[in-house]
Amino acid sequence: MGTFLPNRSAIERKNSDRTLYLLALAFLAVLCVQSLFHVIPQTPLAGAEHIPASQPLTWQSWSTGQWQINREQLSVKQFGFRPALVRLVNQLRYSFFDEHNAQITYGKDGTLFETAYQSTLCGEDFIGEEAIVQTIDSLDRFRNALIARGKRLVILVAPNKWRTLQEKVTLNCKPKMTNYEALIPSLRNRGYAIYDGIDLFQYDQQQGPAHPLHSKQGTHWSVFGAAISVDYLRFAFAEEGIRLPKVSFADVELSDEPRNTDKDLHDLLNIMLGPDDEELAYPNLAFSEGDRPNVVVIGDSYYWTYYYLGIHQGLFASESKFFYYNQSLVGTETDERIALTDDLRKQAIENADAVLLVMGEPSLARFGFGIFSAGI
Protein backbone atom coordinates (compact mmCIF):
# COMPACT_ATOMS: atom_id res chain seq x y z
CA MET A 1 0.00 0.00 0.00
CA GLY A 2 1.51 3.30 -1.07
CA THR A 3 2.17 6.23 1.28
CA PHE A 4 0.04 9.38 0.64
CA LEU A 5 2.18 12.40 -0.17
CA PRO A 6 0.52 15.81 0.00
CA ASN A 7 0.61 17.93 -3.15
CA ARG A 8 3.57 20.29 -3.00
CA SER A 9 1.66 23.21 -4.54
CA ALA A 10 -1.11 22.78 -1.94
CA ILE A 11 1.47 23.07 0.87
CA GLU A 12 2.95 26.16 -0.72
CA ARG A 13 -0.50 27.76 -1.07
CA LYS A 14 -1.28 27.01 2.56
CA ASN A 15 2.02 28.53 3.70
CA SER A 16 1.42 31.55 1.47
CA ASP A 17 -2.09 32.01 2.89
CA ARG A 18 -0.74 31.75 6.44
CA THR A 19 1.92 34.35 5.66
CA LEU A 20 -0.64 36.75 4.19
CA TYR A 21 -2.89 36.18 7.20
CA LEU A 22 -0.07 36.95 9.63
CA LEU A 23 0.96 40.03 7.62
CA ALA A 24 -2.65 41.27 7.66
CA LEU A 25 -2.83 40.77 11.43
CA ALA A 26 0.48 42.58 11.89
CA PHE A 27 -0.73 45.45 9.69
CA LEU A 28 -3.96 45.78 11.68
CA ALA A 29 -1.99 45.66 14.93
CA VAL A 30 0.29 48.47 13.72
CA LEU A 31 -2.77 50.51 12.69
CA CYS A 32 -4.39 50.03 16.10
CA VAL A 33 -1.22 50.92 18.01
CA GLN A 34 -0.59 53.98 15.80
CA SER A 35 -4.21 55.15 16.09
CA LEU A 36 -4.19 54.80 19.88
CA PHE A 37 -0.68 55.96 20.76
CA HIS A 38 0.73 57.67 17.61
CA VAL A 39 4.16 56.14 18.19
CA ILE A 40 5.31 56.99 14.65
CA PRO A 41 5.58 60.79 14.43
CA GLN A 42 3.76 62.45 11.52
CA THR A 43 3.43 66.02 10.29
CA PRO A 44 -0.15 67.15 10.99
CA LEU A 45 -2.30 68.29 8.09
CA ALA A 46 -2.23 72.04 7.50
CA GLY A 47 -5.36 74.16 7.84
CA ALA A 48 -8.22 74.24 10.28
CA GLU A 49 -9.99 70.96 10.86
CA HIS A 50 -12.91 70.29 13.17
CA ILE A 51 -12.30 67.36 15.51
CA PRO A 52 -15.33 66.59 17.68
CA ALA A 53 -14.92 66.30 21.44
CA SER A 54 -15.08 62.82 22.84
CA GLN A 55 -18.52 62.05 24.31
CA PRO A 56 -18.75 59.96 27.49
CA LEU A 57 -20.53 56.61 27.21
CA THR A 58 -23.90 56.81 28.95
CA TRP A 59 -27.14 54.92 28.55
CA GLN A 60 -28.72 57.92 26.85
CA SER A 61 -25.81 58.51 24.42
CA TRP A 62 -25.77 54.79 23.60
CA SER A 63 -29.53 54.41 23.13
CA THR A 64 -29.80 57.47 20.90
CA GLY A 65 -26.80 56.41 18.81
CA GLN A 66 -24.90 59.64 19.53
CA TRP A 67 -21.99 57.83 21.18
CA GLN A 68 -21.59 55.51 18.18
CA ILE A 69 -21.64 58.45 15.76
CA ASN A 70 -19.10 60.30 17.90
CA ARG A 71 -16.80 57.24 17.99
CA GLU A 72 -17.05 56.88 14.22
CA GLN A 73 -16.18 60.56 13.64
CA LEU A 74 -13.23 60.37 16.04
CA SER A 75 -11.90 57.16 14.50
CA VAL A 76 -11.88 58.80 11.06
CA LYS A 77 -10.06 61.91 12.33
CA GLN A 78 -7.62 59.98 14.54
CA PHE A 79 -6.84 57.17 12.13
CA GLY A 80 -3.17 56.32 12.61
CA PHE A 81 -1.79 57.12 9.16
CA ARG A 82 -4.47 59.55 8.04
CA PRO A 83 -2.14 62.53 7.30
CA ALA A 84 0.07 60.41 5.03
CA LEU A 85 -2.89 58.86 3.21
CA VAL A 86 -4.63 62.23 2.76
CA ARG A 87 -1.43 63.69 1.27
CA LEU A 88 -1.07 60.68 -1.04
CA VAL A 89 -4.63 61.02 -2.35
CA ASN A 90 -4.25 64.82 -2.71
CA GLN A 91 -0.98 64.37 -4.59
CA LEU A 92 -2.58 61.95 -7.05
CA ARG A 93 -5.51 64.33 -7.63
CA TYR A 94 -3.12 67.27 -7.97
CA SER A 95 -0.69 65.56 -10.36
CA PHE A 96 -3.12 63.69 -12.63
CA PHE A 97 -6.34 65.72 -12.53
CA ASP A 98 -5.11 69.23 -11.61
CA GLU A 99 -7.46 69.21 -8.60
CA HIS A 100 -6.54 71.07 -5.44
CA ASN A 101 -7.87 72.66 -2.27
CA ALA A 102 -10.72 75.07 -3.06
CA GLN A 103 -9.23 77.53 -0.56
CA ILE A 104 -6.43 78.23 -3.04
CA THR A 105 -6.63 80.13 -6.34
CA TYR A 106 -3.96 79.63 -8.98
CA GLY A 107 -2.60 82.76 -10.64
CA LYS A 108 0.00 83.30 -13.33
CA ASP A 109 3.56 81.95 -13.12
CA GLY A 110 2.65 79.48 -10.36
CA THR A 111 1.57 82.23 -7.97
CA LEU A 112 -0.92 81.00 -5.36
CA PHE A 113 -3.58 83.16 -3.70
CA GLU A 114 -5.86 82.48 -0.76
CA THR A 115 -9.33 82.40 -2.32
CA ALA A 116 -11.05 84.00 0.67
CA TYR A 117 -8.94 87.17 0.37
CA GLN A 118 -10.54 87.92 -3.01
CA SER A 119 -13.87 88.79 -1.39
CA THR A 120 -12.39 91.83 0.32
CA LEU A 121 -11.43 93.37 -3.03
CA CYS A 122 -14.90 92.59 -4.36
CA GLY A 123 -16.54 94.33 -1.41
CA GLU A 124 -18.41 91.17 -0.49
CA ASP A 125 -17.61 91.65 3.20
CA PHE A 126 -18.35 95.42 3.20
CA ILE A 127 -20.02 96.19 6.52
CA GLY A 128 -21.88 99.26 5.22
CA GLU A 129 -21.61 103.01 5.71
CA GLU A 130 -23.50 103.04 9.01
CA ALA A 131 -21.30 100.32 10.50
CA ILE A 132 -18.18 102.16 9.28
CA VAL A 133 -19.30 105.27 11.16
CA GLN A 134 -19.99 103.22 14.30
CA THR A 135 -16.57 101.56 14.03
CA ILE A 136 -14.81 104.92 13.77
CA ASP A 137 -16.79 106.31 16.72
CA SER A 138 -15.82 103.26 18.82
CA LEU A 139 -12.20 103.67 17.80
CA ASP A 140 -12.31 107.37 18.72
CA ARG A 141 -13.55 106.52 22.21
CA PHE A 142 -10.87 103.86 22.59
CA ARG A 143 -8.10 106.23 21.51
CA ASN A 144 -9.37 109.01 23.78
CA ALA A 145 -9.38 106.63 26.73
CA LEU A 146 -5.78 105.69 25.95
CA ILE A 147 -4.68 109.30 25.60
CA ALA A 148 -6.32 110.16 28.92
CA ARG A 149 -3.97 107.58 30.49
CA GLY A 150 -0.90 108.85 28.66
CA LYS A 151 -0.88 106.04 26.09
CA ARG A 152 -0.85 106.04 22.32
CA LEU A 153 -2.49 104.08 19.49
CA VAL A 154 -0.88 102.96 16.21
CA ILE A 155 -2.55 101.04 13.37
CA LEU A 156 -0.83 98.67 10.94
CA VAL A 157 -2.87 97.57 7.91
CA ALA A 158 -1.03 94.58 6.43
CA PRO A 159 -0.70 94.23 2.64
CA ASN A 160 -3.09 92.11 0.59
CA LYS A 161 -1.34 89.88 -1.95
CA TRP A 162 -4.40 90.14 -4.22
CA ARG A 163 -3.79 93.89 -4.50
CA THR A 164 0.01 93.90 -4.64
CA LEU A 165 0.17 91.21 -7.36
CA GLN A 166 -3.15 91.95 -9.05
CA GLU A 167 -1.58 91.47 -12.49
CA LYS A 168 -1.00 87.80 -11.57
CA VAL A 169 -4.66 86.91 -10.95
CA THR A 170 -8.11 87.62 -12.36
CA LEU A 171 -10.88 88.92 -10.11
CA ASN A 172 -14.10 86.95 -10.55
CA CYS A 173 -16.34 89.82 -9.56
CA LYS A 174 -17.28 93.39 -10.28
CA PRO A 175 -15.43 95.49 -7.68
CA LYS A 176 -17.44 97.79 -5.42
CA MET A 177 -16.88 99.72 -2.18
CA THR A 178 -14.61 97.92 0.29
CA ASN A 179 -13.95 98.30 4.01
CA TYR A 180 -10.41 99.43 3.23
CA GLU A 181 -11.54 102.21 0.88
CA ALA A 182 -14.24 103.41 3.27
CA LEU A 183 -12.34 103.13 6.54
CA ILE A 184 -8.65 103.99 6.13
CA PRO A 185 -9.00 107.43 4.43
CA SER A 186 -11.45 108.48 7.17
CA LEU A 187 -9.00 107.44 9.87
CA ARG A 188 -6.19 109.36 8.19
CA ASN A 189 -8.38 112.46 8.08
CA ARG A 190 -8.91 112.13 11.84
CA GLY A 191 -5.17 112.09 12.49
CA TYR A 192 -4.60 108.41 13.27
CA ALA A 193 -1.04 107.11 12.99
CA ILE A 194 -1.35 104.44 10.31
CA TYR A 195 1.13 102.28 8.49
CA ASP A 196 -0.86 101.38 5.35
CA GLY A 197 0.92 98.30 4.00
CA ILE A 198 -1.65 97.88 1.23
CA ASP A 199 -0.81 101.24 -0.34
CA LEU A 200 2.93 101.09 0.31
CA PHE A 201 3.39 97.54 -0.97
CA GLN A 202 1.59 98.43 -4.19
CA TYR A 203 3.98 101.38 -4.61
CA ASP A 204 7.08 99.33 -3.78
CA GLN A 205 5.98 96.60 -6.20
CA GLN A 206 5.69 99.15 -9.01
CA GLN A 207 9.20 100.41 -8.26
CA GLY A 208 10.64 96.90 -8.57
CA PRO A 209 11.71 95.51 -5.17
CA ALA A 210 15.10 93.87 -4.72
CA HIS A 211 13.39 90.66 -3.57
CA PRO A 212 9.77 89.41 -3.63
CA LEU A 213 7.41 91.24 -1.26
CA HIS A 214 5.10 88.23 -1.42
CA SER A 215 6.29 84.69 -2.08
CA LYS A 216 4.52 82.70 -4.78
CA GLN A 217 3.42 80.04 -2.31
CA GLY A 218 2.56 82.17 0.73
CA THR A 219 -0.57 84.14 1.59
CA HIS A 220 1.00 86.85 3.79
CA TRP A 221 3.83 89.25 3.12
CA SER A 222 7.10 87.46 2.48
CA VAL A 223 9.65 87.35 5.27
CA PHE A 224 11.62 89.98 3.33
CA GLY A 225 8.48 92.09 2.86
CA ALA A 226 7.81 92.02 6.59
CA ALA A 227 11.41 93.02 7.27
CA ILE A 228 11.35 96.13 5.08
CA SER A 229 8.01 97.15 6.62
CA VAL A 230 9.69 97.89 9.93
CA ASP A 231 10.89 101.36 8.94
CA TYR A 232 7.36 102.32 7.91
CA LEU A 233 6.10 101.13 11.29
CA ARG A 234 8.78 103.18 13.04
CA PHE A 235 7.50 106.29 11.24
CA ALA A 236 3.95 105.56 12.40
CA PHE A 237 5.12 105.31 16.03
CA ALA A 238 7.13 108.50 15.59
CA GLU A 239 3.90 110.29 14.65
CA GLU A 240 2.71 109.48 18.17
CA GLY A 241 5.96 110.66 19.74
CA ILE A 242 7.32 107.16 20.42
CA ARG A 243 10.84 106.31 19.30
CA LEU A 244 11.57 102.72 18.34
CA PRO A 245 15.05 101.19 17.93
CA LYS A 246 16.65 101.54 14.53
CA VAL A 247 16.72 98.40 12.42
CA SER A 248 19.45 97.34 10.03
CA PHE A 249 20.09 94.31 7.84
CA ALA A 250 23.09 92.52 9.33
CA ASP A 251 23.07 90.19 6.32
CA VAL A 252 20.63 88.71 3.82
CA GLU A 253 20.58 85.02 2.96
CA LEU A 254 19.14 83.99 -0.41
CA SER A 255 17.45 80.61 -0.55
CA ASP A 256 15.54 78.58 -3.15
CA GLU A 257 13.57 76.85 -0.39
CA PRO A 258 10.63 78.86 1.00
CA ARG A 259 10.50 78.99 4.82
CA ASN A 260 7.90 79.67 7.49
CA THR A 261 4.91 81.63 6.16
CA ASP A 262 6.52 81.90 2.70
CA LYS A 263 5.00 78.49 1.93
CA ASP A 264 1.81 78.45 3.98
CA LEU A 265 -0.44 78.15 0.90
CA HIS A 266 1.61 75.22 -0.37
CA ASP A 267 1.26 73.63 3.07
CA LEU A 268 -2.51 74.08 2.74
CA LEU A 269 -2.46 71.88 -0.38
CA ASN A 270 -1.53 68.95 1.90
CA ILE A 271 0.37 67.08 -0.82
CA MET A 272 3.45 64.89 -0.60
CA LEU A 273 5.87 66.94 -2.70
CA GLY A 274 7.57 69.96 -1.17
CA PRO A 275 7.18 73.55 -2.35
CA ASP A 276 8.57 74.66 -5.72
CA ASP A 277 11.92 76.41 -5.76
CA GLU A 278 11.77 80.20 -5.57
CA GLU A 279 14.63 82.55 -4.75
CA LEU A 280 13.61 84.46 -1.63
CA ALA A 281 15.50 86.69 0.78
CA TYR A 282 15.87 85.95 4.48
CA PRO A 283 17.43 88.89 6.34
CA ASN A 284 19.11 88.77 9.70
CA LEU A 285 18.06 91.95 11.49
CA ALA A 286 20.01 93.98 14.04
CA PHE A 287 18.43 96.50 16.43
CA SER A 288 20.05 99.53 18.01
CA GLU A 289 20.38 99.89 21.76
CA GLY A 290 18.09 102.11 23.78
CA ASP A 291 14.77 102.17 25.55
CA ARG A 292 11.98 100.06 24.15
CA PRO A 293 8.32 100.86 24.74
CA ASN A 294 5.92 98.42 26.35
CA VAL A 295 3.38 97.73 23.58
CA VAL A 296 0.23 95.62 23.54
CA VAL A 297 -0.20 94.19 20.05
CA ILE A 298 -3.69 93.11 19.02
CA GLY A 299 -3.41 91.44 15.67
CA ASP A 300 -4.03 88.63 13.22
CA SER A 301 -1.79 86.07 11.51
CA TYR A 302 0.32 88.68 9.67
CA TYR A 303 2.06 89.47 12.94
CA TRP A 304 3.58 86.00 13.21
CA THR A 305 6.31 86.98 10.74
CA TYR A 306 7.37 89.72 13.16
CA TYR A 307 7.85 86.96 15.73
CA TYR A 308 9.87 84.74 13.35
CA LEU A 309 12.18 87.64 12.46
CA GLY A 310 12.58 88.81 16.07
CA ILE A 311 11.01 92.18 15.23
CA HIS A 312 8.55 92.02 18.11
CA GLN A 313 11.38 91.20 20.50
CA GLY A 314 13.76 93.76 18.98
CA LEU A 315 11.39 96.75 18.84
CA PHE A 316 9.40 96.38 22.04
CA ALA A 317 10.11 95.81 25.73
CA SER A 318 10.23 92.24 26.98
CA GLU A 319 6.97 92.67 28.90
CA SER A 320 5.08 93.59 25.71
CA LYS A 321 2.11 91.39 24.89
CA PHE A 322 0.59 89.92 21.71
CA PHE A 323 -3.17 89.32 21.78
CA TYR A 324 -3.84 86.97 18.88
CA TYR A 325 -7.21 88.04 17.44
CA ASN A 326 -7.88 89.43 20.93
CA GLN A 327 -8.72 85.89 22.02
CA SER A 328 -5.48 84.44 23.34
CA LEU A 329 -2.25 85.76 24.82
CA VAL A 330 0.82 84.44 23.00
CA GLY A 331 3.61 83.32 25.30
CA THR A 332 7.35 83.50 24.77
CA GLU A 333 7.03 80.33 22.70
CA THR A 334 4.79 80.94 19.69
CA ASP A 335 2.79 77.76 20.26
CA GLU A 336 1.95 78.80 23.84
CA ARG A 337 -1.55 80.26 24.23
CA ILE A 338 -3.27 81.67 27.30
CA ALA A 339 -6.99 82.38 27.15
CA LEU A 340 -7.64 86.11 27.52
CA THR A 341 -9.85 87.56 30.21
CA ASP A 342 -11.04 91.14 30.71
CA ASP A 343 -8.70 91.44 33.70
CA LEU A 344 -5.69 90.32 31.63
CA ARG A 345 -6.55 92.79 28.87
CA LYS A 346 -7.05 95.71 31.23
CA GLN A 347 -3.90 95.01 33.21
CA ALA A 348 -1.74 94.65 30.10
CA ILE A 349 -3.05 97.87 28.55
CA GLU A 350 -2.73 99.70 31.88
CA ASN A 351 0.99 98.79 31.99
CA ALA A 352 1.62 99.58 28.31
CA ASP A 353 2.92 102.71 26.63
CA ALA A 354 1.00 102.06 23.42
CA VAL A 355 -1.43 99.75 21.67
CA LEU A 356 -0.68 98.48 18.16
CA LEU A 357 -3.56 97.16 16.04
CA VAL A 358 -2.38 94.82 13.27
CA MET A 359 -4.94 93.77 10.66
CA GLY A 360 -4.88 92.30 7.21
CA GLU A 361 -7.55 93.56 4.83
CA PRO A 362 -10.04 90.71 5.57
CA SER A 363 -9.82 91.61 9.28
CA LEU A 364 -11.08 95.16 8.65
CA ALA A 365 -14.64 93.81 8.73
CA ARG A 366 -13.93 93.02 12.41
CA PHE A 367 -11.84 96.11 13.10
CA GLY A 368 -10.21 95.87 16.53
CA PHE A 369 -11.39 92.30 17.12
CA GLY A 370 -13.78 93.48 19.83
CA ILE A 371 -11.20 95.35 21.93
CA PHE A 372 -13.27 98.56 21.86
CA SER A 373 -16.11 96.95 23.81
CA ALA A 374 -13.79 95.32 26.35
CA GLY A 375 -13.35 98.55 28.24
CA ILE A 376 -10.11 99.94 29.66
Sequence and secondary structure as in RCSB ss.txt:
>XXXX:A:sequence
MGTFLPNRSAIERKNSDRTLYLLALAFLAVLCVQSLFHVIPQTPLAGAEHIPASQPLTWQSWSTGQWQINREQLS
VKQFGFRPALVRLVNQLRYSFFDEHNAQITYGKDGTLFETAYQSTLCGEDFIGEEAIVQTIDSLDRFRNALIARG
KRLVILVAPNKWRTLQEKVTLNCKPKMTNYEALIPSLRNRGYAIYDGIDLFQYDQQQGPAHPLHSKQGTHWSVFG
AAISVDYLRFAFAEEGIRLPKVSFADVELSDEPRNTDKDLHDLLNIMLGPDDEELAYPNLAFSEGDRPNVVVIGD
SYYWTYYYLGIHQGLFASESKFFYYNQSLVGTETDERIALTDDLRKQAIENADAVLLVMGEPSLARFGFGIFSAG
I
>XXXX:A:secstr
       HHHHHHHHHHHHHHHHHHHHHHHHHHHHHH  S     SS           HHHHHTTHHHHHHHHHH
HHT TTHHHHHHHHHHHHHHHH    TTEEE GGG EEEGGGHHHHTTTT   HHHHHHHHHHHHHHHHHHHHTT
 EEEEEE   HHHHTGGGS  SS     HHHHHHHHHHHTT EEEEHHHHHHHHHHH  SS SS TT SS  HHH
HHHHHHHHHHHHHHTT     EEEEEEEEESS  GGGGHHHHHH  SS      EEEEEEEE  S    EEEEE 
GGGHHHHHTTHHHHHS TT EEEETTTEEE SSTT EEE  HHHHHHHHHH SEEEEEE GGGGGGGGGGHHHH 
 
